Amino acid sequence: ALMQKPKLLMLDEPSLGLSPKLQKDFFKTILKLRKDDHLTILIVEQNAKKAIEIADRTYLLEDGKMVLSGERPSRDGSGTSLHRITWTPREDGAVRQLWEVSKDNGSNWSVLFDGLYEKQGQER
């Protein structure tokens, strides 16, 4: 695949079944390809930690939805709160964004934002 000098290389679970040493060597090679050949690389990878270490951008998919989550200090100084943002594509091409917050470590969630993104000129 690389002999054709592609602009984009897509890899699905490339480290699956590799020993830790081979995984390390593989990811070093990916970084070298990206740098030396100016290659865009799209990786679907279960080893999220390693993928995040080498990525310029990271997207997490959960049940077919793109999800972003993390912990941050609460505004009132009472500790931390969890935030979760999901983007769900709809059949009509629009994308729903739901931003939720939990102050009890994920047992209960409150909605901060529930919005719909549509392409310009797109009708409902």
A tleap script that builds the chain and sets N, CA, C and O, in Angstrom:
source leaprc.protein.ff14SB
mol = sequence {
  NALA LEU MET GLN LYS PRO LYS LEU LEU MET
  LEU ASP GLU PRO SER LEU GLY LEU SER PRO
  LYS LEU GLN LYS ASP PHE PHE LYS THR ILE
  LEU LYS LEU ARG LYS ASP ASP HIE LEU THR
  ILE LEU ILE VAL GLU GLN ASN ALA LYS LYS
  ALA ILE GLU ILE ALA ASP ARG THR TYR LEU
  LEU GLU ASP GLY LYS MET VAL LEU SER GLY
  GLU ARG PRO SER ARG ASP GLY SER GLY THR
  SER LEU HIE ARG ILE THR TRP THR PRO ARG
  GLU ASP GLY ALA VAL ARG GLN LEU TRP GLU
  VAL SER LYS ASP ASN GLY SER ASN TRP SER
  VAL LEU PHE ASP GLY LEU TYR GLU LYS GLN
  GLY GLN GLU CARG
}
set mol.1.N position { 0.820 -1.200 0.000 }
set mol.1.CA position { 0.000 0.000 0.000 }
set mol.1.C position { 0.861 1.260 0.000 }
set mol.1.O position { 0.499 2.257 -0.624 }
set mol.2.N position { 1.984 1.223 0.688 }
set mol.2.CA position { 2.826 2.421 0.784 }
set mol.2.C position { 3.644 2.673 -0.483 }
set mol.2.O position { 4.119 3.789 -0.692 }
set mol.3.N position { 3.816 1.657 -1.332 }
set mol.3.CA position { 4.598 1.820 -2.554 }
set mol.3.C position { 3.935 2.805 -3.512 }
set mol.3.O position { 4.611 3.406 -4.347 }
set mol.4.N position { 2.615 2.974 -3.399 }
set mol.4.CA position { 1.875 3.887 -4.269 }
set mol.4.C position { 1.957 5.334 -3.792 }
set mol.4.O position { 1.405 6.228 -4.434 }
set mol.5.N position { 2.648 5.577 -2.659 }
set mol.5.CA position { 2.786 6.918 -2.072 }
set mol.5.C position { 1.421 7.570 -1.816 }
set mol.5.O position { 1.131 8.642 -2.349 }
set mol.6.N position { 0.587 6.917 -0.999 }
set mol.6.CA position { -0.745 7.481 -0.738 }
set mol.6.C position { -0.658 8.744 0.125 }
set mol.6.O position { 0.349 8.985 0.791 }
set mol.7.N position { -1.718 9.537 0.102 }
set mol.7.CA position { -1.818 10.700 0.978 }
set mol.7.C position { -2.494 10.312 2.280 }
set mol.7.O position { -2.312 10.980 3.298 }
set mol.8.N position { -3.284 9.223 2.259 }
set mol.8.CA position { -4.035 8.762 3.422 }
set mol.8.C position { -3.810 7.271 3.601 }
set mol.8.O position { -3.927 6.498 2.649 }
set mol.9.N position { -3.484 6.867 4.831 }
set mol.9.CA position { -3.346 5.462 5.189 }
set mol.9.C position { -4.365 5.179 6.284 }
set mol.9.O position { -4.353 5.831 7.328 }
set mol.10.N position { -5.259 4.198 6.051 }
set mol.10.CA position { -6.274 3.838 7.037 }
set mol.10.C position { -5.932 2.475 7.620 }
set mol.10.O position { -5.710 1.514 6.884 }
set mol.11.N position { -5.891 2.400 8.956 }
set mol.11.CA position { -5.528 1.164 9.649 }
set mol.11.C position { -6.613 0.802 10.658 }
set mol.11.O position { -7.058 1.645 11.436 }
set mol.12.N position { -7.032 -0.460 10.636 }
set mol.12.CA position { -8.059 -0.942 11.554 }
set mol.12.C position { -7.416 -1.928 12.529 }
set mol.12.O position { -7.009 -3.021 12.136 }
set mol.13.N position { -7.328 -1.543 13.788 }
set mol.13.CA position { -6.765 -2.380 14.856 }
set mol.13.C position { -5.373 -2.917 14.506 }
set mol.13.O position { -5.146 -4.124 14.579 }
set mol.14.N position { -4.445 -2.042 14.131 }
set mol.14.CA position { -3.137 -2.529 13.682 }
set mol.14.C position { -2.295 -3.195 14.763 }
set mol.14.O position { -1.419 -3.995 14.435 }
set mol.15.N position { -2.524 -2.900 16.030 }
set mol.15.CA position { -1.690 -3.499 17.082 }
set mol.15.C position { -2.285 -4.789 17.654 }
set mol.15.O position { -1.687 -5.416 18.529 }
set mol.16.N position { -3.457 -5.182 17.160 }
set mol.16.CA position { -4.128 -6.371 17.667 }
set mol.16.C position { -3.257 -7.607 17.463 }
set mol.16.O position { -2.844 -7.905 16.342 }
set mol.17.N position { -2.980 -8.320 18.544 }
set mol.17.CA position { -2.207 -9.548 18.476 }
set mol.17.C position { -0.696 -9.364 18.486 }
set mol.17.O position { 0.042 -10.349 18.472 }
set mol.18.N position { -0.224 -8.126 18.511 }
set mol.18.CA position { 1.217 -7.877 18.538 }
set mol.18.C position { 1.738 -7.886 19.964 }
set mol.18.O position { 1.043 -7.471 20.891 }
set mol.19.N position { 2.957 -8.357 20.134 }
set mol.19.CA position { 3.590 -8.314 21.455 }
set mol.19.C position { 3.846 -6.851 21.821 }
set mol.19.O position { 3.860 -5.995 20.936 }
set mol.20.N position { 4.048 -6.549 23.097 }
set mol.20.CA position { 4.330 -5.168 23.497 }
set mol.20.C position { 5.514 -4.548 22.738 }
set mol.20.O position { 5.467 -3.374 22.371 }
set mol.21.N position { 6.566 -5.330 22.504 }
set mol.21.CA position { 7.721 -4.794 21.774 }
set mol.21.C position { 7.354 -4.471 20.327 }
set mol.21.O position { 7.724 -3.418 19.808 }
set mol.22.N position { 6.627 -5.380 19.680 }
set mol.22.CA position { 6.218 -5.119 18.298 }
set mol.22.C position { 5.247 -3.948 18.214 }
set mol.22.O position { 5.279 -3.186 17.248 }
set mol.23.N position { 4.390 -3.798 19.211 }
set mol.23.CA position { 3.491 -2.637 19.244 }
set mol.23.C position { 4.303 -1.353 19.309 }
set mol.23.O position { 4.030 -0.400 18.578 }
set mol.24.N position { 5.300 -1.329 20.184 }
set mol.24.CA position { 6.149 -0.142 20.326 }
set mol.24.C position { 6.838 0.181 19.000 }
set mol.24.O position { 6.858 1.334 18.569 }
set mol.25.N position { 7.402 -0.844 18.359 }
set mol.25.CA position { 8.069 -0.654 17.065 }
set mol.25.C position { 7.087 -0.175 16.006 }
set mol.25.O position { 7.410 0.696 15.198 }
set mol.26.N position { 5.884 -0.751 16.015 }
set mol.26.CA position { 4.872 -0.370 15.037 }
set mol.26.C position { 4.524 1.115 15.163 }
set mol.26.O position { 4.507 1.836 14.165 }
set mol.27.N position { 4.248 1.568 16.380 }
set mol.27.CA position { 3.857 2.961 16.563 }
set mol.27.C position { 5.013 3.920 16.257 }
set mol.27.O position { 4.773 5.041 15.807 }
set mol.28.N position { 6.255 3.502 16.493 }
set mol.28.CA position { 7.411 4.314 16.081 }
set mol.28.C position { 7.438 4.466 14.558 }
set mol.28.O position { 7.716 5.544 14.032 }
set mol.29.N position { 7.144 3.369 13.866 }
set mol.29.CA position { 7.119 3.394 12.403 }
set mol.29.C position { 6.013 4.317 11.898 }
set mol.29.O position { 6.215 5.064 10.942 }
set mol.30.N position { 4.851 4.265 12.538 }
set mol.30.CA position { 3.742 5.147 12.148 }
set mol.30.C position { 4.156 6.614 12.287 }
set mol.30.O position { 3.903 7.419 11.390 }
set mol.31.N position { 4.791 6.960 13.408 }
set mol.31.CA position { 5.247 8.340 13.605 }
set mol.31.C position { 6.248 8.748 12.533 }
set mol.31.O position { 6.200 9.871 12.032 }
set mol.32.N position { 7.151 7.845 12.181 }
set mol.32.CA position { 8.157 8.129 11.156 }
set mol.32.C position { 7.486 8.349 9.797 }
set mol.32.O position { 7.841 9.282 9.076 }
set mol.33.N position { 6.527 7.502 9.447 }
set mol.33.CA position { 5.809 7.671 8.183 }
set mol.33.C position { 5.099 9.015 8.129 }
set mol.33.O position { 5.139 9.718 7.119 }
set mol.34.N position { 4.456 9.352 9.220 }
set mol.34.CA position { 3.721 10.625 9.266 }
set mol.34.C position { 4.664 11.798 9.070 }
set mol.34.O position { 4.365 12.731 8.324 }
set mol.35.N position { 5.804 11.747 9.744 }
set mol.35.CA position { 6.757 12.855 9.681 }
set mol.35.C position { 7.498 12.896 8.340 }
set mol.35.O position { 7.524 13.932 7.675 }
set mol.36.N position { 8.095 11.780 7.947 }
set mol.36.CA position { 8.953 11.757 6.760 }
set mol.36.C position { 8.181 11.825 5.451 }
set mol.36.O position { 8.626 12.475 4.505 }
set mol.37.N position { 7.031 11.163 5.386 }
set mol.37.CA position { 6.270 11.096 4.141 }
set mol.37.C position { 5.079 12.049 4.121 }
set mol.37.O position { 4.322 12.069 3.151 }
set mol.38.N position { 4.902 12.845 5.189 }
set mol.38.CA position { 3.775 13.777 5.291 }
set mol.38.C position { 2.461 13.042 5.011 }
set mol.38.O position { 1.614 13.506 4.247 }
set mol.39.N position { 2.322 11.892 5.650 }
set mol.39.CA position { 1.202 10.997 5.424 }
set mol.39.C position { 0.121 11.225 6.480 }
set mol.39.O position { 0.420 11.286 7.673 }
set mol.40.N position { -1.116 11.348 6.049 }
set mol.40.CA position { -2.250 11.395 6.969 }
set mol.40.C position { -2.629 9.965 7.300 }
set mol.40.O position { -2.799 9.137 6.406 }
set mol.41.N position { -2.763 9.675 8.594 }
set mol.41.CA position { -3.045 8.307 9.020 }
set mol.41.C position { -4.294 8.300 9.892 }
set mol.41.O position { -4.378 9.019 10.888 }
set mol.42.N position { -5.253 7.485 9.503 }
set mol.42.CA position { -6.478 7.289 10.270 }
set mol.42.C position { -6.392 5.911 10.907 }
set mol.42.O position { -6.310 4.903 10.205 }
set mol.43.N position { -6.412 5.864 12.241 }
set mol.43.CA position { -6.270 4.601 12.959 }
set mol.43.C position { -7.500 4.348 13.813 }
set mol.43.O position { -7.916 5.208 14.589 }
set mol.44.N position { -8.076 3.167 13.665 }
set mol.44.CA position { -9.098 2.672 14.584 }
set mol.44.C position { -8.352 1.718 15.499 }
set mol.44.O position { -7.804 0.719 15.034 }
set mol.45.N position { -8.322 2.009 16.791 }
set mol.45.CA position { -7.419 1.286 17.688 }
set mol.45.C position { -8.026 1.110 19.072 }
set mol.45.O position { -8.523 2.069 19.661 }
set mol.46.N position { -7.986 -0.129 19.598 }
set mol.46.CA position { -8.444 -0.396 20.958 }
set mol.46.C position { -7.453 0.118 21.997 }
set mol.46.O position { -7.851 0.479 23.105 }
set mol.47.N position { -6.187 0.155 21.656 }
set mol.47.CA position { -5.157 0.654 22.565 }
set mol.47.C position { -5.216 2.181 22.552 }
set mol.47.O position { -4.356 2.851 21.979 }
set mol.48.N position { -6.260 2.713 23.201 }
set mol.48.CA position { -6.525 4.150 23.149 }
set mol.48.C position { -5.362 4.970 23.690 }
set mol.48.O position { -5.040 6.021 23.137 }
set mol.49.N position { -4.732 4.506 24.758 }
set mol.49.CA position { -3.623 5.258 25.344 }
set mol.49.C position { -2.517 5.477 24.319 }
set mol.49.O position { -2.017 6.592 24.173 }
set mol.50.N position { -2.140 4.437 23.623 }
set mol.50.CA position { -1.065 4.554 22.637 }
set mol.50.C position { -1.505 5.405 21.453 }
set mol.50.O position { -0.732 6.221 20.950 }
set mol.51.N position { -2.735 5.219 21.010 }
set mol.51.CA position { -3.238 6.006 19.887 }
set mol.51.C position { -3.261 7.496 20.227 }
set mol.51.O position { -2.915 8.332 19.393 }
set mol.52.N position { -3.667 7.822 21.445 }
set mol.52.CA position { -3.706 9.225 21.876 }
set mol.52.C position { -2.302 9.814 21.938 }
set mol.52.O position { -2.104 10.986 21.616 }
set mol.53.N position { -1.328 9.008 22.350 }
set mol.53.CA position { 0.055 9.488 22.440 }
set mol.53.C position { 0.605 9.926 21.091 }
set mol.53.O position { 1.405 10.859 21.032 }
set mol.54.N position { 0.196 9.273 20.007 }
set mol.54.CA position { 0.768 9.596 18.699 }
set mol.54.C position { -0.145 10.461 17.834 }
set mol.54.O position { 0.262 10.905 16.761 }
set mol.55.N position { -1.358 10.703 18.285 }
set mol.55.CA position { -2.353 11.374 17.443 }
set mol.55.C position { -2.280 12.896 17.527 }
set mol.55.O position { -1.915 13.467 18.554 }
set mol.56.N position { -2.639 13.532 16.414 }
set mol.56.CA position { -2.868 14.975 16.412 }
set mol.56.C position { -4.290 15.264 16.873 }
set mol.56.O position { -4.549 16.270 17.534 }
set mol.57.N position { -5.204 14.374 16.518 }
set mol.57.CA position { -6.604 14.496 16.912 }
set mol.57.C position { -7.097 13.132 17.352 }
set mol.57.O position { -6.681 12.106 16.815 }
set mol.58.N position { -7.986 13.130 18.332 }
set mol.58.CA position { -8.527 11.877 18.844 }
set mol.58.C position { -10.044 11.993 18.939 }
set mol.58.O position { -10.572 12.997 19.418 }
set mol.59.N position { -10.728 10.973 18.484 }
set mol.59.CA position { -12.178 10.898 18.588 }
set mol.59.C position { -12.519 9.570 19.236 }
set mol.59.O position { -11.983 8.532 18.849 }
set mol.60.N position { -13.395 9.596 20.206 }
set mol.60.CA position { -13.818 8.384 20.887 }
set mol.60.C position { -15.252 8.074 20.470 }
set mol.60.O position { -16.140 8.920 20.582 }
set mol.61.N position { -15.466 6.851 19.990 }
set mol.61.CA position { -16.804 6.415 19.613 }
set mol.61.C position { -17.315 5.432 20.647 }
set mol.61.O position { -16.605 4.516 21.062 }
set mol.62.N position { -18.550 5.636 21.053 }
set mol.62.CA position { -19.197 4.746 22.017 }
set mol.62.C position { -20.599 4.472 21.518 }
set mol.62.O position { -21.404 5.396 21.400 }
set mol.63.N position { -20.907 3.218 21.223 }
set mol.63.CA position { -22.217 2.824 20.682 }
set mol.63.C position { -22.598 3.638 19.448 }
set mol.63.O position { -23.749 4.050 19.301 }
set mol.64.N position { -21.626 3.868 18.561 }
set mol.64.CA position { -21.891 4.587 17.325 }
set mol.64.C position { -21.975 6.089 17.463 }
set mol.64.O position { -22.262 6.781 16.486 }
set mol.65.N position { -21.729 6.614 18.660 }
set mol.65.CA position { -21.776 8.051 18.896 }
set mol.65.C position { -20.373 8.546 19.243 }
set mol.65.O position { -19.616 7.865 19.936 }
set mol.66.N position { -20.041 9.733 18.755 }
set mol.66.CA position { -18.779 10.328 19.147 }
set mol.66.C position { -18.970 10.925 20.533 }
set mol.66.O position { -19.906 11.691 20.760 }
set mol.67.N position { -18.074 10.571 21.469 }
set mol.67.CA position { -18.231 10.948 22.865 }
set mol.67.C position { -16.965 11.634 23.364 }
set mol.67.O position { -15.853 11.225 23.034 }
set mol.68.N position { -17.146 12.666 24.153 }
set mol.68.CA position { -16.051 13.328 24.843 }
set mol.68.C position { -16.452 13.395 26.304 }
set mol.68.O position { -17.555 13.834 26.630 }
set mol.69.N position { -15.561 12.962 27.184 }
set mol.69.CA position { -15.906 13.038 28.595 }
set mol.69.C position { -14.660 13.363 29.403 }
set mol.69.O position { -13.536 13.102 28.975 }
set mol.70.N position { -14.879 13.929 30.563 }
set mol.70.CA position { -13.757 14.264 31.428 }
set mol.70.C position { -14.226 14.876 32.728 }
set mol.70.O position { -15.409 15.151 32.925 }
set mol.71.N position { -13.271 15.079 33.600 }
set mol.71.CA position { -13.544 15.625 34.932 }
set mol.71.C position { -12.988 17.032 35.002 }
set mol.71.O position { -11.937 17.324 34.432 }
set mol.72.N position { -13.695 17.902 35.704 }
set mol.72.CA position { -13.203 19.274 35.888 }
set mol.72.C position { -13.651 19.788 37.240 }
set mol.72.O position { -14.621 19.283 37.805 }
set mol.73.N position { -12.958 20.786 37.768 }
set mol.73.CA position { -13.379 21.353 39.059 }
set mol.73.C position { -14.785 21.952 38.951 }
set mol.73.O position { -15.127 22.578 37.947 }
set mol.74.N position { -15.582 21.754 39.985 }
set mol.74.CA position { -16.925 22.344 40.013 }
set mol.74.C position { -16.805 23.855 40.135 }
set mol.74.O position { -15.867 24.364 40.748 }
set mol.75.N position { -17.750 24.560 39.554 }
set mol.75.CA position { -17.734 26.024 39.605 }
set mol.75.C position { -17.854 26.556 41.025 }
set mol.75.O position { -17.298 27.604 41.354 }
set mol.76.N position { -18.593 25.817 41.873 }
set mol.76.CA position { -18.806 26.301 43.239 }
set mol.76.C position { -17.676 25.885 44.185 }
set mol.76.O position { -17.742 26.156 45.384 }
set mol.77.N position { -16.629 25.221 43.646 }
set mol.77.CA position { -15.492 24.828 44.476 }
set mol.77.C position { -15.744 23.631 45.373 }
set mol.77.O position { -14.953 23.360 46.276 }
set mol.78.N position { -16.825 22.916 45.142 }
set mol.78.CA position { -17.190 21.796 46.011 }
set mol.78.C position { -16.570 20.468 45.580 }
set mol.78.O position { -17.025 19.413 46.024 }
set mol.79.N position { -15.577 20.491 44.755 }
set mol.79.CA position { -14.949 19.249 44.287 }
set mol.79.C position { -14.895 19.228 42.781 }
set mol.79.O position { -14.590 20.236 42.144 }
set mol.80.N position { -15.192 18.071 42.209 }
set mol.80.CA position { -15.147 17.938 40.757 }
set mol.80.C position { -16.490 17.450 40.233 }
set mol.80.O position { -17.305 16.892 40.968 }
set mol.81.N position { -16.692 17.674 38.960 }
set mol.81.CA position { -17.884 17.166 38.295 }
set mol.81.C position { -17.454 16.498 36.992 }
set mol.81.O position { -16.443 16.866 36.394 }
set mol.82.N position { -18.228 15.524 36.570 }
set mol.82.CA position { -17.982 14.847 35.304 }
set mol.82.C position { -18.796 15.530 34.222 }
set mol.82.O position { -19.950 15.903 34.434 }
set mol.83.N position { -18.187 15.689 33.070 }
set mol.83.CA position { -18.878 16.243 31.914 }
set mol.83.C position { -18.832 15.200 30.808 }
set mol.83.O position { -17.826 14.514 30.626 }
set mol.84.N position { -19.933 15.090 30.072 }
set mol.84.CA position { -20.015 14.138 28.972 }
set mol.84.C position { -20.718 14.834 27.817 }
set mol.84.O position { -21.810 15.380 27.975 }
set mol.85.N position { -20.079 14.807 26.660 }
set mol.85.CA position { -20.669 15.398 25.457 }
set mol.85.C position { -20.766 14.301 24.412 }
set mol.85.O position { -19.781 13.620 24.129 }
set mol.86.N position { -21.950 14.126 23.839 }
set mol.86.CA position { -22.133 13.144 22.771 }
set mol.86.C position { -22.673 13.840 21.532 }
set mol.86.O position { -23.463 14.780 21.615 }
set mol.87.N position { -22.228 13.357 20.396 }
set mol.87.CA position { -22.716 13.824 19.109 }
set mol.87.C position { -23.321 12.624 18.404 }
set mol.87.O position { -22.635 11.631 18.162 }
set mol.88.N position { -24.589 12.709 18.077 }
set mol.88.CA position { -25.290 11.582 17.466 }
set mol.88.C position { -25.807 11.993 16.092 }
set mol.88.O position { -26.632 12.900 15.985 }
set mol.89.N position { -25.318 11.320 15.026 }
set mol.89.CA position { -25.828 11.635 13.693 }
set mol.89.C position { -27.274 11.159 13.544 }
set mol.89.O position { -27.656 10.106 14.054 }
set mol.90.N position { -28.065 11.962 12.832 }
set mol.90.CA position { -29.453 11.593 12.569 }
set mol.90.C position { -29.610 11.196 11.110 }
set mol.90.O position { -28.769 11.531 10.275 }
set mol.91.N position { -30.680 10.486 10.805 }
set mol.91.CA position { -30.901 10.023 9.440 }
set mol.91.C position { -31.039 11.172 8.448 }
set mol.91.O position { -30.716 11.015 7.270 }
set mol.92.N position { -31.517 12.328 8.914 }
set mol.92.CA position { -31.701 13.463 8.011 }
set mol.92.C position { -30.415 14.251 7.782 }
set mol.92.O position { -30.441 15.285 7.114 }
set mol.93.N position { -29.287 13.781 8.325 }
set mol.93.CA position { -27.998 14.443 8.117 }
set mol.93.C position { -27.618 15.419 9.219 }
set mol.93.O position { -26.471 15.862 9.282 }
set mol.94.N position { -28.561 15.760 10.084 }
set mol.94.CA position { -28.253 16.650 11.201 }
set mol.94.C position { -27.516 15.867 12.287 }
set mol.94.O position { -27.510 14.636 12.288 }
set mol.95.N position { -26.899 16.604 13.207 }
set mol.95.CA position { -26.182 15.984 14.322 }
set mol.95.C position { -26.687 16.587 15.625 }
set mol.95.O position { -26.723 17.808 15.779 }
set mol.96.N position { -27.072 15.732 16.554 }
set mol.96.CA position { -27.526 16.184 17.875 }
set mol.96.C position { -26.339 16.199 18.826 }
set mol.96.O position { -25.592 15.225 18.916 }
set mol.97.N position { -26.170 17.315 19.536 }
set mol.97.CA position { -25.139 17.402 20.573 }
set mol.97.C position { -25.834 17.479 21.925 }
set mol.97.O position { -26.720 18.306 22.141 }
set mol.98.N position { -25.415 16.600 22.829 }
set mol.98.CA position { -25.953 16.571 24.179 }
set mol.98.C position { -24.791 16.713 25.153 }
set mol.98.O position { -23.873 15.893 25.154 }
set mol.99.N position { -24.830 17.764 25.991 }
set mol.99.CA position { -23.782 18.008 26.989 }
set mol.99.C position { -24.422 17.824 28.352 }
set mol.99.O position { -25.389 18.502 28.700 }
set mol.100.N position { -23.863 16.892 29.122 }
set mol.100.CA position { -24.412 16.575 30.430 }
set mol.100.C position { -23.336 16.719 31.504 }
set mol.100.O position { -22.141 16.650 31.216 }
set mol.101.N position { -23.780 16.921 32.750 }
set mol.101.CA position { -22.868 17.031 33.882 }
set mol.101.C position { -23.382 16.161 35.023 }
set mol.101.O position { -24.588 16.028 35.229 }
set mol.102.N position { -22.434 15.565 35.766 }
set mol.102.CA position { -22.777 14.755 36.931 }
set mol.102.C position { -21.925 15.203 38.106 }
set mol.102.O position { -20.707 15.343 37.987 }
set mol.103.N position { -22.574 15.428 39.242 }
set mol.103.CA position { -21.845 15.807 40.451 }
set mol.103.C position { -21.697 14.633 41.414 }
set mol.103.O position { -21.117 14.774 42.491 }
set mol.104.N position { -22.236 13.451 41.011 }
set mol.104.CA position { -22.164 12.280 41.893 }
set mol.104.C position { -21.462 11.102 41.203 }
set mol.104.O position { -21.880 9.949 41.317 }
set mol.105.N position { -20.398 11.430 40.495 }
set mol.105.CA position { -19.547 10.431 39.851 }
set mol.105.C position { -20.284 9.574 38.815 }
set mol.105.O position { -19.985 8.389 38.667 }
set mol.106.N position { -21.228 10.157 38.111 }
set mol.106.CA position { -21.899 9.475 37.010 }
set mol.106.C position { -23.170 8.741 37.344 }
set mol.106.O position { -23.745 8.098 36.465 }
set mol.107.N position { -23.643 8.807 38.593 }
set mol.107.CA position { -24.898 8.134 38.932 }
set mol.107.C position { -26.096 8.866 38.339 }
set mol.107.O position { -27.041 8.235 37.864 }
set mol.108.N position { -26.058 10.191 38.366 }
set mol.108.CA position { -27.140 11.017 37.833 }
set mol.108.C position { -26.538 12.088 36.931 }
set mol.108.O position { -25.485 12.650 37.232 }
set mol.109.N position { -27.218 12.360 35.826 }
set mol.109.CA position { -26.731 13.347 34.860 }
set mol.109.C position { -27.778 14.440 34.664 }
set mol.109.O position { -28.976 14.160 34.616 }
set mol.110.N position { -27.320 15.682 34.552 }
set mol.110.CA position { -28.182 16.823 34.238 }
set mol.110.C position { -27.754 17.381 32.887 }
set mol.110.O position { -26.563 17.426 32.577 }
set mol.111.N position { -28.723 17.803 32.086 }
set mol.111.CA position { -28.442 18.334 30.762 }
set mol.111.C position { -28.031 19.802 30.863 }
set mol.111.O position { -28.746 20.617 31.445 }
set mol.112.N position { -26.872 20.128 30.292 }
set mol.112.CA position { -26.436 21.514 30.198 }
set mol.112.C position { -26.794 22.117 28.850 }
set mol.112.O position { -27.110 23.303 28.747 }
set mol.113.N position { -26.742 21.285 27.820 }
set mol.113.CA position { -27.025 21.763 26.461 }
set mol.113.C position { -27.553 20.598 25.641 }
set mol.113.O position { -27.010 19.494 25.698 }
set mol.114.N position { -28.603 20.840 24.885 }
set mol.114.CA position { -29.147 19.845 23.971 }
set mol.114.C position { -29.455 20.579 22.678 }
set mol.114.O position { -30.454 21.290 22.579 }
set mol.115.N position { -28.590 20.402 21.688 }
set mol.115.CA position { -28.742 21.186 20.466 }
set mol.115.C position { -28.677 20.333 19.220 }
set mol.115.O position { -28.288 19.166 19.269 }
set mol.116.N position { -29.063 20.926 18.101 }
set mol.116.CA position { -29.105 20.254 16.821 }
set mol.116.C position { -28.298 21.073 15.813 }
set mol.116.O position { -28.509 22.277 15.667 }
set mol.117.N position { -27.388 20.419 15.132 }
set mol.117.CA position { -26.587 21.067 14.100 }
set mol.117.C position { -27.065 20.562 12.744 }
set mol.117.O position { -27.200 19.359 12.520 }
set mol.118.N position { -27.319 21.517 11.842 }
set mol.118.CA position { -27.764 21.168 10.506 }
set mol.118.C position { -26.864 21.849 9.489 }
set mol.118.O position { -26.338 22.935 9.734 }
set mol.119.N position { -26.696 21.201 8.347 }
set mol.119.CA position { -25.936 21.837 7.258 }
set mol.119.C position { -26.713 23.054 6.791 }
set mol.119.O position { -27.944 23.055 6.794 }
set mol.120.N position { -25.988 24.089 6.391 }
set mol.120.CA position { -26.641 25.295 5.917 }
set mol.120.C position { -27.499 24.970 4.696 }
set mol.120.O position { -27.042 24.288 3.779 }
set mol.121.N position { -28.709 25.444 4.682 }
set mol.121.CA position { -29.617 25.189 3.579 }
set mol.121.C position { -30.363 23.872 3.685 }
set mol.121.O position { -31.192 23.559 2.829 }
set mol.122.N position { -30.083 23.099 4.718 }
set mol.122.CA position { -30.746 21.805 4.905 }
set mol.122.C position { -32.105 22.029 5.544 }
set mol.122.O position { -32.219 22.766 6.523 }
set mol.123.N position { -33.134 21.398 4.998 }
set mol.123.CA position { -34.473 21.527 5.560 }
set mol.123.C position { -34.762 20.358 6.468 }
set mol.123.O position { -34.216 19.271 6.274 }
set mol.124.N position { -35.625 20.564 7.471 }
set mol.124.CA position { -36.040 19.493 8.369 }
set mol.124.C position { -37.090 18.632 7.753 }
set mol.124.O position { -37.552 17.679 8.379 }
savepdb mol mol.pdb
quit
